[in-house]
């Protein structure tokens, strides 16, 4: 069975301040991937509870995002990391 790339969505309305990964980057559980400045001016760190390979980046710095915006896609590793 092949792993399907999982979308990472913005959790809020705001603007992308920083991107810490590249397309084809390997990422680990709860690693910081993006910074978004939300509508209240607060920086929010975006991380996900999976590890894998970034298959595509869908946003650029200074881009406005909403909770429906796909920020990246990750092909998840199929092994348990033990960091729960």
Phi, psi and omega in degrees: 000132181267141178286139177263139179295128180264133178285146171250118182262151170295138178274357188204172169277138178169201182230135179293119179267320185207146176238123185260000182233163174240165172299136183077011173289146171270131180238156182240158181310133175063017173288140178292124181253319184218158167240131176238134172268113184285178184298339178270000180088005182270136177281130177244128175276134179252123178217159179229156182272046176213158174243155180165205185243129175291121179262338175199145171256130186252356181231164178233159176304145180072006178282137174284140181228159175230173178298348177266357183281123172281122183269325180198170173234137183237128172272107188288140171295150182258022177240155180278131184271339180081013181262017179289000000 
